[in-house]
Amino acid sequence: MAAAPGGTKVLATTRGIDVQPAGSTSWQAATLNGPAPAGGFGFAGMTTDAQGVALPANPAAGTVWFTFDGGETWTPTRLS
């Protein structure tokens, strides 16, 4: 689990990523631009209010996921 400076929280789960926007009291599933990695996510962190990174639970998945909209949407990038 991670919190952005402005209060948004993100949670890495075995099924995806959940987000609780700043000021909200409820969690919602974030949009993943692609299928969630097998085993879900092992880490999610926010570096600013808008930007964050998530790592699959299995490093062999070969991707890093990024958000640029406060954790609402996540997009994978393949590692070479």
C-alpha positions in Angstrom: 0.0 0.0 0.0 1.2 3.5 -0.8 -0.1 7.1 -0.4 0.5 10.0 -2.7 1.5 13.3 -1.1 -2.1 14.6 -1.7 -3.8 11.7 0.0 -4.7 9.3 -2.7 -4.0 5.7 -1.6 -3.1 2.7 -3.9 -3.1 -0.9 -2.9 -1.3 -3.7 -4.9 -3.4 -6.9 -4.7 -3.3 -10.5 -6.1 -6.0 -9.5 -8.6 -5.0 -5.9 -9.6 -4.6 -2.5 -8.1 -7.2 -0.7 -6.0 -7.3 3.1 -5.5 -8.9 5.3 -2.9 -8.9 8.9 -4.3 -8.0 11.7 -1.9 -11.1 12.7 0.2 -12.9 9.5 -0.6 -13.9 6.8 1.9 -14.3 4.0 -0.6 -11.9 1.9 -2.6 -12.4 1.2 -6.3 -10.6 -1.1 -8.8 -8.1 0.9 -10.9 -8.3 0.5 -14.7 -5.5 -1.7 -16.1 -4.5 -1.2 -19.8 -3.9 -4.9 -20.3 -4.5 -8.0 -18.3 -3.2 -8.1 -14.8 0.0 -10.2 -14.4 -0.4 -13.7 -13.2 -0.3 -13.5 -9.4 -1.2 -9.9 -9.4 1.0 -7.1 -8.0 3.6 -7.2 -5.2 4.3 -3.5 -5.0 2.7 -0.2 -5.8 4.1 3.2 -5.0 3.2 6.8 -5.8 6.1 9.3 -6.4 3.9 12.4 -6.9 0.1 13.0 -6.7 -0.2 11.9 -10.4 2.7 9.5 -11.0 3.3 6.0 -9.6 4.8 2.6 -10.4 3.7 -0.9 -9.7 5.6 -4.2 -10.0 4.2 -7.6 -10.6 4.4 -10.1 -7.8 6.4 -12.4 -10.1 9.4 -10.5 -11.5 9.6 -12.9 -14.5 6.5 -11.1 -15.8 9.0 -8.6 -17.3 6.9 -5.5 -17.0 6.7 -2.3 -14.9 3.3 -0.6 -14.7 3.0 3.2 -14.6 0.2 5.6 -13.7 0.1 9.3 -14.7 -3.4 10.1 -13.5 -3.2 9.6 -9.7 -3.6 5.8 -9.7 -6.8 5.6 -11.7 -5.3 4.0 -14.8 -2.2 1.8 -15.0 -0.2 0.9 -18.2 2.4 -1.8 -18.5 5.9 -1.3 -20.1 7.9 -4.3 -21.1 11.5 -4.5 -19.9 14.1 -5.5 -22.4 
